[in-house]
Amino acid sequence: MRLASRTPHRALAPYIERIWYACDDMAPERRERRLPTGTVQLLVNLADDQLSWFDEQGRHSAAGAGFAAALPRAMDIDVAEQRAVLGVSFRPGGAAAFVGDPTLDAPVVDLGAVWPRAADLRDRLLRAPDPLETLETFLLDATRDALPLQPYVGPAARALASGRRVADVADMLGTTTGSLHRRFRGAVGLAPKQYARVARLQRLLGSLVHGDSHDWSGLAATHGWYDQSHLVHDFADLTGMTPSAYRPRHSAWSNHVDPPA
């Protein structure tokens, strides 16, 4: 697997965390589970003109350029189909500056349906000698028409990601929990409590040393679960697997795992 990531241009930094490319020419015919990150993403599949995922009802597909919602739980994808993907990971509230409310009816939707100016983006990238550079240039052009960033979103997301309670964050911002819920969800695509749960999972994953045994009881206390049982239950609800079954596919991509057999 080849992985490349670049820090976006400073004009894009308020909206975008990173622009990346993942390529695996030898990807097998199988599923991969992607764990929730709380991040909205723009995805362009350069290998196939579709983006497919699986749920209890079976297989679903969107166009090869898609807008991926911030999800509260894991999602399985087709690895072989998505063997060469360009992506944009937005900061909390960053996607809303380009497309408005990023809450979607499906995990992935056609990019052109939510962002008409990007309807031909995949064709442009396929023709480009440097797709990463072309994608960044497209995004820079799009900032001219971007909506203002909501000033409360960044502080709220950082506070929630650090483990602060939703009520405490609302007090910090001088608002009610109901108002915070509506405004945050409309900018980020997840309710504050959902975002906080996913952020806590990400804090846990970031603290794990792969290959070592883990003190799950101690980790539960460190990251804000009541006890080990609460951690295990929450982990399973978010990822569809137990903590002991967690094995990332690549050391640099802690949110990509094989689904349980």
Steps between C-alpha positions, in 0.01 A plus 500: 500500500625847408389788716555871442369795697556871477427789728264730311587849385467753783190647337336156529621424853191644675280258304714195428718282719678312223492391138604141442547220249484126566592239240511122527540343156494152652187554708317168539132440437374557851343742740675743729346665803553871547452617855321827576717811528243780522642639176317597182694398189505565130598177319601446138551143383750512214483123440126455450209738445318398816538496876337201667422415861314227685241489775240253629297547181793416272716696259441864404683728257544867419689661213879486488521851643314504828432696815536282809311593814643510849370168630419397857598137431731293281433425133627219275632581152616310191882507514570382145262754348656788695863413436597855395322778688562871541344650809442821691447486875315809620537664838185513715271748328731532199283308256197712591680807362487340154180291495286629788362246748716185456241267656421235237234233447766241410863438600618612154317705237595616151724804535317696232171460687623699800764715328405571135825683420683169573285287270783455246782485756580133441540556124734791568713295737522205259640734233738682734875425503500573876156417646593613851607842374190528282275412791661761723466764227131414462448540874687831508275633223196382695595703808404816314135398533526325837252582775639652820625248753289481815730629777361272773561173315877477543499573876205264551663218303832539683329501838291193417806321361686567824230323697289788632130437556248641254334708772837645602578590140164674465572699816846588368342641184221679687219301340258220582559132428205504258641793304846343495350174372321669209783729398779246538315228311422741217868589463673169576246235401498333843328598822739610778451178698567288189809703421625465858458120491691472173771736627542289814544190281765686300683601818505136602627377162769768499627380837538133403846359430441233240639161585486565876246363745264765635370587844140560392390586853767768526425630153131524587583720799745712298261575215175553688311172501346390829683167498636231268153360430379843388804536271445158343128566442562844349788374283282219364212738428723742309717248313308171488786316671654453842811694601706179509406431135624840381787464250572796267599410144785752499685676782429841344128432452358404837141524377530233230441144622382164377138429596448218750461161335 
